Amino acid sequence: MGHNSYGEPAWPNDLLYIFPVVISGTIACTIGLAVLEPSMIGEPADPFATPSEISPEWYFFPVFQILRTVPNKLLGVLLMASVPAGLLTVPFSENVNQFQNPFRRPVATIVFLIGTAVALWLGIGAALPIDESLTLGLFQIDFTVKYRKISIFRLYI
């Protein structure tokens, strides 16, 4: 009747004898690690010193990349607002039951895959310098005119 294969009930055996041992062992390990290897607090904060590179947390990298690369800030904010607005239109674009197999909902699957790829691309690009952020450093876009020849793409592979 319990969770084990021998038929022992969970009420006095597990709850009274095994759980307190596991909980006290977990607490002892936590206290032992805190005493033996304390985390350092670090240097005190200086409110008048601005860091040289201001970077957000990793989960804000795609949004930071959009704001960093779009020259018009209002357009960047509208692009960020268009992501949830576009996701709200996905259920209305397909006429299927919500309990069906996800592979029978191709529009939602394609939107998810493309959105994940774009979020990863923007997130990786936000960690790079601004001139390599959209290309991820794989190739360089040059718009220089030399001898009446325009070099647009130069591959670095």
C-alpha atoms as an extended CHARMM CRD file, in Angstrom:
* protein
*
       157  EXT
         1         1  MET       CA              0.0000000000        0.0000000000        0.0000000000  PROA      1               0.0000000000
         2         2  GLY       CA              2.9490000000        2.3000000000        0.4690000000  PROA      2               0.0000000000
         3         3  HSD       CA              5.6150000000        3.2970000000       -2.0030000000  PROA      3               0.0000000000
         4         4  ASN       CA              7.8760000000        0.3170000000       -1.3500000000  PROA      4               0.0000000000
         5         5  SER       CA              7.5550000000       -3.1770000000       -2.7880000000  PROA      5               0.0000000000
         6         6  TYR       CA              7.4230000000       -4.9580000000        0.5920000000  PROA      6               0.0000000000
         7         7  GLY       CA              4.0320000000       -3.6020000000        1.5820000000  PROA      7               0.0000000000
         8         8  GLU       CA              5.2410000000       -1.5710000000        4.5700000000  PROA      8               0.0000000000
         9         9  PRO       CA              3.0800000000        1.4250000000        5.3470000000  PROA      9               0.0000000000
        10        10  ALA       CA              4.6980000000        4.8710000000        5.1820000000  PROA      10              0.0000000000
        11        11  TRP       CA              3.2370000000        5.9660000000        8.4940000000  PROA      11              0.0000000000
        12        12  PRO       CA              5.2660000000        4.9970000000       11.2470000000  PROA      12              0.0000000000
        13        13  ASN       CA              8.1950000000        3.4660000000        9.4040000000  PROA      13              0.0000000000
        14        14  ASP       CA              9.1990000000        6.1910000000        6.9590000000  PROA      14              0.0000000000
        15        15  LEU       CA              7.7800000000        9.2810000000        8.5850000000  PROA      15              0.0000000000
        16        16  LEU       CA              9.0640000000        8.6030000000       12.0830000000  PROA      16              0.0000000000
        17        17  TYR       CA             12.3620000000        6.8300000000       11.4560000000  PROA      17              0.0000000000
        18        18  ILE       CA             13.7650000000        7.6470000000        7.9930000000  PROA      18              0.0000000000
        19        19  PHE       CA             12.6380000000       11.2250000000        7.3120000000  PROA      19              0.0000000000
        20        20  PRO       CA             14.1460000000       12.7620000000       10.4910000000  PROA      20              0.0000000000
        21        21  VAL       CA             17.4940000000       11.1420000000        9.7100000000  PROA      21              0.0000000000
        22        22  VAL       CA             17.4700000000       12.5240000000        6.1540000000  PROA      22              0.0000000000
        23        23  ILE       CA             16.3790000000       15.9990000000        7.2620000000  PROA      23              0.0000000000
        24        24  SER       CA             18.9680000000       16.2050000000       10.0670000000  PROA      24              0.0000000000
        25        25  GLY       CA             21.6740000000       14.9430000000        7.6800000000  PROA      25              0.0000000000
        26        26  THR       CA             20.7620000000       17.6360000000        5.1520000000  PROA      26              0.0000000000
        27        27  ILE       CA             20.8580000000       20.3350000000        7.8220000000  PROA      27              0.0000000000
        28        28  ALA       CA             24.2000000000       19.0160000000        9.1400000000  PROA      28              0.0000000000
        29        29  CYS       CA             25.7150000000       19.0650000000        5.6300000000  PROA      29              0.0000000000
        30        30  THR       CA             24.4730000000       22.6190000000        5.0420000000  PROA      30              0.0000000000
        31        31  ILE       CA             25.8360000000       23.9020000000        8.3480000000  PROA      31              0.0000000000
        32        32  GLY       CA             29.1040000000       22.0220000000        7.8490000000  PROA      32              0.0000000000
        33        33  LEU       CA             29.6400000000       23.5300000000        4.4130000000  PROA      33              0.0000000000
        34        34  ALA       CA             28.7470000000       26.9990000000        5.7100000000  PROA      34              0.0000000000
        35        35  VAL       CA             31.2860000000       26.7180000000        8.5400000000  PROA      35              0.0000000000
        36        36  LEU       CA             34.0920000000       25.0600000000        6.5940000000  PROA      36              0.0000000000
        37        37  GLU       CA             33.7950000000       27.0770000000        3.3640000000  PROA      37              0.0000000000
        38        38  PRO       CA             32.0910000000       30.4230000000        4.0370000000  PROA      38              0.0000000000
        39        39  SER       CA             31.2810000000       32.5720000000        1.0460000000  PROA      39              0.0000000000
        40        40  MET       CA             33.1670000000       35.8390000000        0.9700000000  PROA      40              0.0000000000
        41        41  ILE       CA             31.1350000000       39.0070000000        1.0720000000  PROA      41              0.0000000000
        42        42  GLY       CA             33.4760000000       40.9120000000       -1.2150000000  PROA      42              0.0000000000
        43        43  GLU       CA             34.5040000000       44.5240000000       -1.3280000000  PROA      43              0.0000000000
        44        44  PRO       CA             32.0370000000       47.1870000000       -0.2010000000  PROA      44              0.0000000000
        45        45  ALA       CA             29.9470000000       48.8620000000       -2.8650000000  PROA      45              0.0000000000
        46        46  ASP       CA             31.0080000000       52.2910000000       -4.1060000000  PROA      46              0.0000000000
        47        47  PRO       CA             27.9490000000       54.2580000000       -5.2520000000  PROA      47              0.0000000000
        48        48  PHE       CA             30.0970000000       56.7940000000       -7.1270000000  PROA      48              0.0000000000
        49        49  ALA       CA             32.0450000000       54.3060000000       -9.2730000000  PROA      49              0.0000000000
        50        50  THR       CA             30.3010000000       53.1840000000      -12.4420000000  PROA      50              0.0000000000
        51        51  PRO       CA             31.4280000000       49.8290000000      -13.8300000000  PROA      51              0.0000000000
        52        52  SER       CA             33.1630000000       49.9640000000      -17.1920000000  PROA      52              0.0000000000
        53        53  GLU       CA             30.7850000000       47.4750000000      -18.8460000000  PROA      53              0.0000000000
        54        54  ILE       CA             27.1840000000       47.4450000000      -17.7060000000  PROA      54              0.0000000000
        55        55  SER       CA             25.7230000000       44.0500000000      -18.5070000000  PROA      55              0.0000000000
        56        56  PRO       CA             22.3710000000       42.6130000000      -17.4350000000  PROA      56              0.0000000000
        57        57  GLU       CA             21.7440000000       39.1470000000      -16.0660000000  PROA      57              0.0000000000
        58        58  TRP       CA             21.9020000000       36.2990000000      -18.5860000000  PROA      58              0.0000000000
        59        59  TYR       CA             18.1310000000       35.9430000000      -18.9290000000  PROA      59              0.0000000000
        60        60  PHE       CA             17.8310000000       39.5590000000      -20.1180000000  PROA      60              0.0000000000
        61        61  PHE       CA             20.4940000000       39.1690000000      -22.8430000000  PROA      61              0.0000000000
        62        62  PRO       CA             18.0640000000       38.8610000000      -25.8260000000  PROA      62              0.0000000000
        63        63  VAL       CA             16.1350000000       41.9730000000      -24.7460000000  PROA      63              0.0000000000
        64        64  PHE       CA             19.3930000000       43.8270000000      -24.1010000000  PROA      64              0.0000000000
        65        65  GLN       CA             20.6220000000       42.8520000000      -27.5640000000  PROA      65              0.0000000000
        66        66  ILE       CA             17.4590000000       44.2260000000      -29.1960000000  PROA      66              0.0000000000
        67        67  LEU       CA             17.8060000000       47.5360000000      -27.3610000000  PROA      67              0.0000000000
        68        68  ARG       CA             21.5290000000       47.7120000000      -28.1190000000  PROA      68              0.0000000000
        69        69  THR       CA             21.3480000000       47.0760000000      -31.8590000000  PROA      69              0.0000000000
        70        70  VAL       CA             18.1960000000       48.9800000000      -32.8430000000  PROA      70              0.0000000000
        71        71  PRO       CA             19.1550000000       52.6360000000      -33.3310000000  PROA      71              0.0000000000
        72        72  ASN       CA             15.7040000000       54.0270000000      -32.5450000000  PROA      72              0.0000000000
        73        73  LYS       CA             14.8600000000       53.2660000000      -28.9050000000  PROA      73              0.0000000000
        74        74  LEU       CA             11.1080000000       53.5630000000      -29.4730000000  PROA      74              0.0000000000
        75        75  LEU       CA             11.3770000000       50.9700000000      -32.2260000000  PROA      75              0.0000000000
        76        76  GLY       CA             13.3510000000       48.7290000000      -29.8600000000  PROA      76              0.0000000000
        77        77  VAL       CA             10.6470000000       48.9670000000      -27.2070000000  PROA      77              0.0000000000
        78        78  LEU       CA              7.9810000000       48.2290000000      -29.8320000000  PROA      78              0.0000000000
        79        79  LEU       CA              9.9660000000       45.1940000000      -31.0000000000  PROA      79              0.0000000000
        80        80  MET       CA             10.0950000000       43.9130000000      -27.4340000000  PROA      80              0.0000000000
        81        81  ALA       CA              6.3460000000       44.4500000000      -27.0400000000  PROA      81              0.0000000000
        82        82  SER       CA              5.6690000000       42.6600000000      -30.3240000000  PROA      82              0.0000000000
        83        83  VAL       CA              7.0420000000       39.3650000000      -28.9640000000  PROA      83              0.0000000000
        84        84  PRO       CA              4.2060000000       38.7260000000      -26.4660000000  PROA      84              0.0000000000
        85        85  ALA       CA              1.6930000000       40.2260000000      -28.8940000000  PROA      85              0.0000000000
        86        86  GLY       CA              2.8150000000       37.7750000000      -31.5660000000  PROA      86              0.0000000000
        87        87  LEU       CA              2.6410000000       34.8740000000      -29.1310000000  PROA      87              0.0000000000
        88        88  LEU       CA             -0.9420000000       35.8010000000      -28.2810000000  PROA      88              0.0000000000
        89        89  THR       CA             -1.9370000000       35.3550000000      -31.9360000000  PROA      89              0.0000000000
        90        90  VAL       CA             -0.6160000000       31.7690000000      -32.2050000000  PROA      90              0.0000000000
        91        91  PRO       CA             -3.6820000000       30.0360000000      -30.6640000000  PROA      91              0.0000000000
        92        92  PHE       CA             -5.9830000000       31.8770000000      -33.0470000000  PROA      92              0.0000000000
        93        93  SER       CA             -3.9470000000       30.9360000000      -36.1140000000  PROA      93              0.0000000000
        94        94  GLU       CA             -4.6110000000       27.2040000000      -35.7470000000  PROA      94              0.0000000000
        95        95  ASN       CA             -7.9730000000       25.5280000000      -35.5740000000  PROA      95              0.0000000000
        96        96  VAL       CA             -7.1280000000       22.4030000000      -33.5780000000  PROA      96              0.0000000000
        97        97  ASN       CA             -7.9460000000       21.0000000000      -30.1830000000  PROA      97              0.0000000000
        98        98  GLN       CA             -5.5530000000       22.0080000000      -27.4160000000  PROA      98              0.0000000000
        99        99  PHE       CA             -5.1900000000       18.4010000000      -26.2560000000  PROA      99              0.0000000000
       100       100  GLN       CA             -3.9400000000       17.1280000000      -29.5940000000  PROA      100             0.0000000000
       101       101  ASN       CA             -0.4430000000       15.9630000000      -30.2770000000  PROA      101             0.0000000000
       102       102  PRO       CA              1.9370000000       18.9760000000      -30.4760000000  PROA      102             0.0000000000
       103       103  PHE       CA              3.2900000000       17.6690000000      -33.7840000000  PROA      103             0.0000000000
       104       104  ARG       CA             -0.1780000000       18.1650000000      -35.2480000000  PROA      104             0.0000000000
       105       105  ARG       CA              0.0880000000       21.8640000000      -34.4650000000  PROA      105             0.0000000000
       106       106  PRO       CA              2.7190000000       22.8930000000      -36.9930000000  PROA      106             0.0000000000
       107       107  VAL       CA              2.3420000000       26.6720000000      -36.6450000000  PROA      107             0.0000000000
       108       108  ALA       CA              2.9110000000       26.5920000000      -32.8850000000  PROA      108             0.0000000000
       109       109  THR       CA              5.8360000000       24.2000000000      -33.2910000000  PROA      109             0.0000000000
       110       110  ILE       CA              7.4820000000       26.3780000000      -35.9510000000  PROA      110             0.0000000000
       111       111  VAL       CA              6.9290000000       29.5440000000      -33.8940000000  PROA      111             0.0000000000
       112       112  PHE       CA              8.5050000000       27.8360000000      -30.8710000000  PROA      112             0.0000000000
       113       113  LEU       CA             11.5300000000       26.5800000000      -32.8050000000  PROA      113             0.0000000000
       114       114  ILE       CA             12.1660000000       29.9000000000      -34.5640000000  PROA      114             0.0000000000
       115       115  GLY       CA             11.6400000000       31.8390000000      -31.3180000000  PROA      115             0.0000000000
       116       116  THR       CA             14.0730000000       29.6150000000      -29.4540000000  PROA      116             0.0000000000
       117       117  ALA       CA             16.6910000000       29.9670000000      -32.1990000000  PROA      117             0.0000000000
       118       118  VAL       CA             16.3170000000       33.7660000000      -32.2960000000  PROA      118             0.0000000000
       119       119  ALA       CA             16.4740000000       34.0210000000      -28.4880000000  PROA      119             0.0000000000
       120       120  LEU       CA             19.6560000000       31.9370000000      -28.4090000000  PROA      120             0.0000000000
       121       121  TRP       CA             21.1650000000       33.9740000000      -31.2670000000  PROA      121             0.0000000000
       122       122  LEU       CA             20.3870000000       37.2760000000      -29.5400000000  PROA      122             0.0000000000
       123       123  GLY       CA             21.5010000000       35.9650000000      -26.1480000000  PROA      123             0.0000000000
       124       124  ILE       CA             24.8820000000       34.8130000000      -27.4310000000  PROA      124             0.0000000000
       125       125  GLY       CA             25.3070000000       38.0300000000      -29.4140000000  PROA      125             0.0000000000
       126       126  ALA       CA             24.6720000000       40.1910000000      -26.3560000000  PROA      126             0.0000000000
       127       127  ALA       CA             27.7950000000       38.7930000000      -24.7050000000  PROA      127             0.0000000000
       128       128  LEU       CA             29.9740000000       39.8820000000      -27.6580000000  PROA      128             0.0000000000
       129       129  PRO       CA             31.1380000000       43.3850000000      -28.6190000000  PROA      129             0.0000000000
       130       130  ILE       CA             28.6240000000       45.4920000000      -30.5200000000  PROA      130             0.0000000000
       131       131  ASP       CA             30.3270000000       45.1490000000      -33.9210000000  PROA      131             0.0000000000
       132       132  GLU       CA             30.2370000000       41.3310000000      -33.7340000000  PROA      132             0.0000000000
       133       133  SER       CA             26.9280000000       40.9900000000      -31.9430000000  PROA      133             0.0000000000
       134       134  LEU       CA             24.5940000000       40.2330000000      -34.8570000000  PROA      134             0.0000000000
       135       135  THR       CA             27.0120000000       38.0330000000      -36.7820000000  PROA      135             0.0000000000
       136       136  LEU       CA             28.4050000000       36.2990000000      -33.6620000000  PROA      136             0.0000000000
       137       137  GLY       CA             31.8830000000       36.9520000000      -35.0390000000  PROA      137             0.0000000000
       138       138  LEU       CA             31.5000000000       34.3780000000      -37.8270000000  PROA      138             0.0000000000
       139       139  PHE       CA             31.8020000000       36.9550000000      -40.5880000000  PROA      139             0.0000000000
       140       140  GLN       CA             32.2380000000       40.6850000000      -40.8110000000  PROA      140             0.0000000000
       141       141  ILE       CA             29.9980000000       43.0730000000      -42.6980000000  PROA      141             0.0000000000
       142       142  ASP       CA             31.9900000000       45.7870000000      -44.4670000000  PROA      142             0.0000000000
       143       143  PHE       CA             30.4050000000       48.6220000000      -46.3670000000  PROA      143             0.0000000000
       144       144  THR       CA             33.6480000000       50.1880000000      -47.4830000000  PROA      144             0.0000000000
       145       145  VAL       CA             34.2340000000       51.1710000000      -51.0720000000  PROA      145             0.0000000000
       146       146  LYS       CA             37.7140000000       50.3350000000      -52.3580000000  PROA      146             0.0000000000
       147       147  TYR       CA             38.5720000000       50.7620000000      -56.0100000000  PROA      147             0.0000000000
       148       148  ARG       CA             34.8670000000       50.9450000000      -56.8870000000  PROA      148             0.0000000000
       149       149  LYS       CA             34.3470000000       47.5130000000      -55.4560000000  PROA      149             0.0000000000
       150       150  ILE       CA             31.9700000000       47.0530000000      -52.5340000000  PROA      150             0.0000000000
       151       151  SER       CA             32.9140000000       44.3360000000      -50.1010000000  PROA      151             0.0000000000
       152       152  ILE       CA             29.8200000000       43.2670000000      -48.2010000000  PROA      152             0.0000000000
       153       153  PHE       CA             30.6640000000       39.9160000000      -46.6030000000  PROA      153             0.0000000000
       154       154  ARG       CA             34.0110000000       38.5910000000      -45.4970000000  PROA      154             0.0000000000
       155       155  LEU       CA             33.9200000000       35.1090000000      -43.9590000000  PROA      155             0.0000000000
       156       156  TYR       CA             35.9810000000       34.2350000000      -40.8980000000  PROA      156             0.0000000000
       157       157  ILE       CA             35.6590000000       30.4570000000      -40.6650000000  PROA      157             0.0000000000
